[in-house]
Amino acid sequence: QVHVVESGGGLVQTGDSLRLSCVASGRTISTSTMGWFRQAPGKEREFVAATRGIGGSTSYAGSVKGRFTISRDNAKNTVYLQMNSLKPEDTAVYYCAADGLSWFRSTQPGNYENWGQGTQVTVSS
């Protein structure tokens, strides 16, 4: 079973950037579908971005497309989420999700077998 730990969250202002990291341990994630999700207070967990281990495809939620970039460094067993032009509505706890069972369901939380504890991102206006 893979264990993932997120880091890189913080308090920033509108328009700033942050890079989140998701470090995996236990085994390689090089062939795994990995995702980032977020959850704001009182809201359901929502899809942000995903990267496919085989082929390198990526997908994004419409609300972050063009501002966020998901990437991976297989040598470091790490997935990143570069977040630019942050907005107050991006405020949430961000979760790394590992071992997606199907790329075609990469936007669904139930698709993933392992989750991190989350890292808080707060964007002030």
C-alpha positions, -999 to 999 in steps of 0.1 A, spaced: 0 0 0 13 34 -9 14 62 16 12 98 5 20 131 23 11 165 10 30 197 17 33 232 4 1 248 15 -2 282 32 -17 316 33 -13 337 2 -29 367 -14 -50 368 -46 -28 364 -76 0 346 -58 13 312 -66 19 280 -46 33 246 -54 20 216 -36 39 184 -33 27 149 -27 55 125 -17 47 88 -20 63 60 -1 59 22 1 63 16 -36 66 34 -69 38 55 -82 53 58 -117 25 38 -134 -3 50 -111 -30 75 -118 -26 103 -93 -50 131 -85 -54 163 -66 -87 171 -49 -99 199 -27 -125 204 -1 -138 238 12 -157 241 44 -193 229 40 -187 216 5 -180 182 -10 -146 171 -21 -140 181 -57 -117 171 -84 -88 195 -93 -64 176 -115 -51 142 -124 -21 127 -141 -19 93 -157 11 72 -150 11 55 -184 12 79 -213 14 110 -192 -21 124 -199 -34 151 -176 -69 164 -169 -81 195 -150 -113 209 -135 -126 237 -156 -122 261 -127 -84 256 -125 -76 250 -162 -50 274 -174 -39 283 -138 -29 250 -123 -4 224 -136 -1 189 -124 33 172 -129 52 142 -115 89 134 -108 90 96 -109 126 96 -97 114 113 -65 81 94 -63 64 128 -61 35 146 -77 32 183 -78 4 209 -82 16 243 -94 -11 268 -86 -8 302 -102 -31 332 -102 -48 320 -70 -82 333 -62 -102 333 -29 -124 306 -42 -94 283 -44 -93 283 -6 -96 247 6 -78 217 20 -60 200 -9 -57 163 -9 -34 140 -29 -50 108 -41 -31 78 -52 -37 46 -71 -66 56 -93 -83 24 -105 -94 38 -138 -81 68 -157 -116 72 -172 -129 79 -137 -100 101 -126 -123 129 -116 -142 108 -90 -129 105 -54 -141 69 -52 -117 59 -79 -86 63 -57 -74 38 -31 -51 60 -10 -53 95 3 -31 119 22 -41 140 52 -44 172 32 -27 206 32 -45 239 38 -45 266 11 -60 299 20 -62 328 -5 -70 362 9 -87 389 -11 
